Amino acid sequence: MLEAPRLTIRGGRLIDPASRLDVVLDLHVASGRILALGAAPEGFRPDRILDARGRIVCPGFVDLCARVREPGDEPKATIASEARAAAAAGITTLCCPPDTRPVIDTPAVARLIHQISKRHALARVLPIGALTRGLEGETLAEMAALKQAGCPALSQADRPIRDTQVLRRALEYAATFDLPVFLLPLDPDLAAGGCAHEGLVSTRLGLPGIPESAETVALARALALAEQTGARIHFQRLSTARGVEMLAEARARGIAVSGDTAMHQLFLSEHDLAGFNANCHLLPPLRTLADRAALRQGVAEGVLTAICSDHQPHEPDVKLAPFPETAPGLSALETLLPLGLGLVEEGALDLMTLIERLTLGPAAILGRDLGRLEPGAPADLCIFDSQLSWTVCPETWISRGQNTPFMGQTMRGRVSWTLLGGRIVYER
Amino acid sequence: MGSSLPNPQLDAQGRLRHFLTIEGLSRDLLIELLDQAEGFLGVAQQAVKKVPLCRGKVVANLFFETSTRTRTTFELAAKRLSADVLNLNISTSATAKGESLLDTLRNLEAMHVDMFVVRHAAGGAAHFMAAHAAPHVSIINAGDGRHAHPTQALLDMFTIRRHKGDFSRLRVAIVGDILHSRVARSQMLALKTLGVPDIRVIAPRTLLPAKVEEAFGVKAYHELAEGIRDVDVIIMLRLQRERYRGALLPSEHEYFQLFGLTEGRMGAAKPDVIVMHPGPINRGVEMDSAVADGAHSVILEQVTNGIAVRMAVIAMCLGNQRRADEL
C-alpha cells in the first residue's frame, strides 16, 4: 500500500458534530490522520491541495447496515463492487451483517472479510459477527473469538431468535465481552408470510401483511431483556411510530439501548407499493405516513442516533417476479447522502444533525474512534457539493445492485472526494 | 413517489387493453362490459354457439393454480368467440423446474399468443405479466393471490343487475373469509364503482383484513343476522380448509353456527333477497343445501353468466388490440 499523501483541503466548510464546529477552514492531513484544522503547522508541505471552496467537509459516513454479499452471493455483489459504491457515496465504514454464506460465525469468515476489504482499501468493511451459530437461534456463536477477529458487534441479521431463553443467554454472554448486539426487532411469527405493512395498502392490494406488532412485540421482549441483563442492544431499521416511542421511553429510563432507521424509511411509505413496485418490497416493510413522520421526528430529536442505508444489492432476476415472490431489499449506498440532504431541504433535520446521524452517532454505537474531525483522528473524510444535482441512472450507478425505487429521479448532493485513512479513494 | 400511476390496463386512448383489476376502471366501462355481456347471453341459445368476433386469435389459459370452473368458462368464452384456445396447466412442479414466470411468458409470446388468461397464487402476478408483455398481447387476470378476480366480480354484478336492475338503492352483504378473498376485493370495488350505497362485509375479526372499512368504503359486521338485515343480495364466500390450521377459526361447526346461511336466518334479509356464491360450495359450512338449492339461490345462473361476461371482456380487449394494429 502506498504511503498516505500529505493533503491540504482548502477553503471547505468544515462540519464536525463532535465539536459542533461549522466553519470555513482549511484542513490538513498527513500519515493517514487529521493533522490540523486552520493554519498548517510550520513547515507543512502538502503533496496535493484539494480545492474545497463551496463544498462541505465532514467525517466519512459510517453505515451500520450494508450487505456486500461476499462471501457467498457474489452474483449479487462483491466487497470490491460495493466498497467502490460506498467510496463514491462518501461512506468510509460499512458494517456487514452476518448473513453471508458461510455465516460470519467463525473468526475465519470475519478475517476473510477484513482481508478482502484491506486488499481493495476503498472502505472499512466491518464484519458483524453472528450471535448464534449459523444464525439458527439455538447455540451461541464463539463471541470472544469473533471479537478478537475484528467484529465490533454481533447480530442475528434478519433471522430473529424465536426462543426467548436463547436470546437472554446470548445477550448476557455478549455483555460479558462488552459487545454491542444489533437486533432487527421483528417477531418471526407475526411477520411470517408477510411482504407489506398490514394496513390500508396491503388490504387493497391483497398482499399478506406484516403488522406493526411484529416490531413492537419484538421490541418489548428485547427491552425487557436489556433491562434485566444490562446488555447493550442497538435496534436496527426501526419502522414504526410506536417503536420509536418505546425506544424513547426505555432510553429515558436509562436502559442501555439505541436505535437507527434506514434512510428510505424517511422518504417512502406503504403508498409507494402502488402498482406492485417490487423495488419497494422491503423488510421491515414501508409503513404509514404517520410512521414516517414519527421516524423523522425520532431522528431529529435523537431517539434514533443513526441512519443506516440498509443496502441490499440484488441481481435483476430476483426483482422480476410477482411482488410477493421477489426478494426484499434495495440498493441504497449511493442515495444515502442525497436523500439525507433532501431531509435538510424539507426542514426535517438541520445539516449538523444529519451529519451527526451519519457519522458520530453510528461510530459511537460501534465504539470506534471514527466520525470526528479532530487532530489525530483517522482521516476518513467526505467532501461534497450539497447543491450539485444529478439523476439516478443505470449508466452512472456504481453498486452492482440496480434495485432502487429512486432510479430516474433527480437528486441534489454529490461527493467530490472521499478520503479513507488519508488516501483519496474517490474523486470526481 | 405518489400513487397516481397511469392505469396499466388502459391504452393511450383510455381503452381496455388488459383486464387486471376493477380498480381504476370507470363506471361507464363496467356498464359497457355488462351491456356487451347481455348481448352474448343469447349465443348459448343458438344452434351454432359461436360468433366470429375473434377468429384467428389465440388465447392461452395459463393456470398456475388449479381451477376447473374458471378455466372451463374462459375456454368456452374464447371458443364461442371463435378464438383458438390453448390450455396450460402449469402446476407448482413445473415452476419448481426453475422456469420463471417471465420466461414462460416470453416462450408463449414467441408462439404468437394474443391473450393470456392468468391465474397465479401471488398477488400482482397479472400486473407483473402486463408490465412485461409485448405490445400486441393482452393479459386477463383470472385470479392473483388475494388481490383480484375481476371477471368473477363482473359476472356477479351482471347477475345482480339482471335481478335487481338499479345498483343505486341496493344493500349487499358479503359473508365469510374476506381476508384471503380476491373475489371479495374485486366485488367490493365493483359494487362501489357501480354506485351501491350500502356494502357490508360479515366475518369474525380473524377473517377481515386490516382497515377494510377505510380501504373499500364498506361497513364491517361480526354477526350474521345484523349484517344481512334488509339486504337485497347476500354473497357467500368459500371457506378454505387450511384456515383452521392457521388459528383463524376453531372449527367448521362453530363457523356454521355463527356464519352459515340457513333458511331461517335468511328471514332477516329482504323477502326477494338473492343468494350468490362464487363456488365451489362447502355445503353445511357456508350454507345449508336448502339455501344453495332454494328459490333465492342464483348460484348456477352465475356460472352461465360467467361465460357471457368473459366473452365481453375477451372481445373488448382483443377488439382494442385489433384497432391498435390498424393505427
Interface residues (C-beta under 8 A of the other chain):
Chain A: E198 G199 L200 S202 T203 R204 L205 G206 L207 P208 G209 P211 F267 L268 H271 D272 A274 G275 F276 D317 L320 A321 P322 F323 P324 E325
Chain B: M1 G2 S3 L5 P8 E23 S100 L101 L102 H120 A122 G123 G124 A125 H127 F128 H132 D144 G145 R146 H147 A148 R182 R185 P209 A210 K211 V212 E214 A215 F216
